[in-house]
Structures are given as C-alpha cells and as structure tokens.
C-alpha cells in the first residue's frame, strides 16, 4: 500500500529545512565538526488511499534515526533512516486487513560553493504489493532546484 502522502510531507519538510540551513550557514571556524544523533519513535493513525486505489486506515509504528555532521565553512551532511511496520484496515471489509513494512532513507550533503544534494529512497512491502520510490535533487547556491532523478514504481495490485 502506499506511504506516498507521508513521504511527500517528510520530503517537503526536509526541503524547507535544507533551504533554511543554506540561508543560515555558519561562518567558517576551526572548531571540530558538531555531531548530532537523535532517535524518534512514531505511532500514527491516518486514513489514506493506497496505490491500488483502495481506502484504508493506516496504523503505523516505527523509528527514525537521524545523524547530522556540521563541519566548518557551512559544509554539513545528514542521514535520516526510518523503519516501520504498519497495519491497513480497509474500509471495504471484503479486503480484510494487511500488514506491511517499509524502510526510507534521506541523505543530504552541503557542498563547497553552497549547493546541496538531497536523496530520498523508500522501499515498501505489503502482501503482494511492492513499492520503490527514489528522488534526488540538487539546490544550487542561488536557490535553483534541479531534479536529477525521480522514480515511483509499484507492482502487485489485484
């Protein structure tokens, strides 16, 4: 089934944060890199349309692990890994209940010259349904966004 609405919200939020970090990039200094590690546990419920076109209640449970390394001169990178399982209870009772899982990664690199590259990959599996989505874009120092690639593939719908 699809976490596409959830992944789009996360991607939009990440893009907003990236633009804010570029605008507010710290001045160069000789201090060692700042490293931040965080882990968040998520429990969510929402109603959504699946990639197969059915509406279901999505009960999601998982963790996000985030690492940021902020280097001198406005250079930084971060990696976010989300792992979760979920249960879909379809509004059409004849479709029953399905369980699924997904792994999502985001990585960001700010490069010398003020550009950064954002990459996003999600792999999802629910019963016979398989979903794979990728997106990579580059934001140049002047704020121009260039999409390098974007794919959304799924299979297994009845």
N, C-alpha and C positions, 0 to 999 in steps of 0.2 A: 504494500500500500504506500502512501507517499507522505513523507515529511516535507515535501517541497514548500508549503507555506511557512513552516517553521524554519527551514534552511534559508529561505528568502529573507525572513525577519532577521536572522542571525547575520546574514551576509550584508544587509543594509546597515545594521548596527555596526558591524566591523568596518565598513567603508566610511561611515561617519567618524568613527574613532580614528581611523587612519588619516583622514583629511585633517582632523584636529591635531594629531601628533605632528604632521608635516608643518602645519602653520606655527605650532608652538615648539618646534625642535630646539633643544637646548644648545647653548653655545659650547664650543669645543673646550674641553678641560682635560687635565692629566689624571683625573681620578680613575680608579678601576671601574669596569662595567658594573652597572647595577643589575642584579638578577632578581626577578620576582617569580615565585612559584605559587600557584593557587589551585585549589580543587573545590568544585562546587557540585553538590548533589541536587538533582532536579526531580520533582514529582509534579506532573502536569496532567490535566484532562482537557480535551477540546474536541469539538465536532468538526470534521473535515470531509472533503471529498477525496476519495482515493484515486490513484492513477487509472484505475479501471472504471471510474465513473460512479462508484457506489458511495453513499454517505455512511459514516461510522463515527462512533465515539472512540477517541484515541486516548488511552491511559498510558502514559509514558513515564519511565523511571530510568535514570541514568546519571552519569558523572561527566563533568567537564574538567579537563586538566589543562592548565594554562601556564606557559613559561614565557617570560619576557626578558630579553637581554638588551639593556640600553647602554650603548657604547658611546665613546666620545664623538664630538662633531656631528651630532644628530643622526648617527648610524644606530640602527637597532633591528632586532628581529623578534618575532614571537611565533609560537606554535600553540594551537588550541586543538585538543583531541576530545571528541565527545563519543561516548559509548553508551548505548541504551538498549533496553528491551521495551516492548510495548504490547498492548492488547487492543485489538479492534473489535468492538461490538457493533455489528452492522445494524442499521435501522430497519433493514429488511430481515426479519427473523429467519427466513429460509437460508440466508447466507451464513448464519451462525456467528461464531467468534473465532478470530485468528490471532496468533501470536507472531511477533516479528522482532527483528533486531537491526541495529544499524551502527555503523562507525562513520564518523565525519571528522575530517581534519581541515584546518585552516592554517596557512603559514604566510607570514608577511616578512618582507625584507626591505628596509630602507637602505638605499644605495648611495655611494658618494655622488654628489651632484643633485641630491634632493628628490630623486624618484623612488618609488617603492613598487614592489611586485606582490600581489595578493593571489594566493592559490587556494582553491576550495575543492574538496573531493568528498563525496558521500557514496557509500555502498550500503544497500539495504536489502533485506530478505524477509519476506512474509509468505509462508507457504510456498506456492509455486511462483509467486511474483518476485522478480529481481529488479532492482533499480540501481543505476550507476549514473552519477552526475559529476561533472567537473566544470570548473570555471577558473580561468586565470586572466587577470588584467593588470595593467601597469598604469600608474598615475605618475606623470612626469612632474618635474619641479614647478611648472607653470599651472598645474592642476588638470591638464588634459588627461582624460581616461581613455586608454586603448585596450580593448578586449583582445587577448591573444588567442583564447580558445574558450568554447562553451559547448558542452555536450549534455544531453539528457536522454538516456536510453532505458527502456524497461521492457520486460517480457513476462509472460506467464498469466496474463489476464484470461479468465474463462471466456 
